[in-house]
């Protein structure tokens, strides 16, 4: 399961990089910046979701409420 998440994050990074390069070469630097920020937010949401799952598992292991 963890390798899938890493591959997903890498895929988002690769896709955002290509989109940013294409937009920058087309003279759309502002849109490229927005695409980069959107990609970062998408990855951040993935990481926050994983952190929530981790905290749930820690609570279950130590029998915390």
C-alpha positions in Angstrom: 0.0 0.0 0.0 2.8 2.5 0.8 4.5 2.0 -2.5 1.2 3.0 -4.3 1.1 6.2 -2.3 4.7 7.0 -3.2 4.1 6.3 -6.9 1.0 8.5 -6.8 2.9 11.4 -5.3 5.7 10.9 -7.8 3.2 10.8 -10.6 1.6 14.1 -9.5 5.0 15.7 -9.2 5.9 14.5 -12.7 2.6 15.7 -14.2 2.8 19.1 -12.5 6.4 19.5 -13.7 5.5 18.8 -17.3 2.4 21.1 -17.1 4.5 23.9 -15.6 7.2 23.6 -18.3 4.7 23.7 -21.1 2.9 26.7 -19.6 6.1 28.6 -18.9 7.3 28.1 -22.5 3.9 29.3 -23.7 4.3 32.5 -21.8 1.8 31.6 -19.1 3.9 31.9 -16.0 1.0 32.9 -13.8 -1.0 29.8 -14.8 2.1 27.7 -14.3 2.5 29.0 -10.8 -1.2 28.2 -10.1 -0.7 24.7 -11.4 2.3 24.1 -9.2 0.4 25.3 -6.1 -2.5 23.1 -7.0 -0.2 20.1 -7.3 1.4 20.9 -4.0 -2.0 21.1 -2.4 -3.0 17.8 -3.9 0.1 16.1 -2.5 -0.4 17.8 0.9 -3.9 16.4 1.1 -2.6 12.9 0.4 0.0 13.3 3.2 -2.5 14.7 5.7 -4.7 11.7 4.9 -1.8 9.3 5.6 -1.0 11.1 8.8 -4.6 10.7 10.0 -4.4 7.0 9.3 -1.1 6.8 11.2 -2.6 8.5 14.2 -5.6 6.2 14.2 -3.3 3.2 14.1 -1.2 4.5 17.0 -4.4 5.1 19.0 -5.5 1.5 18.4 -2.1 0.1 19.3 -1.9 1.9 22.6 -5.6 1.7 23.4 -6.0 5.5 23.5 -9.5 7.0 23.3 
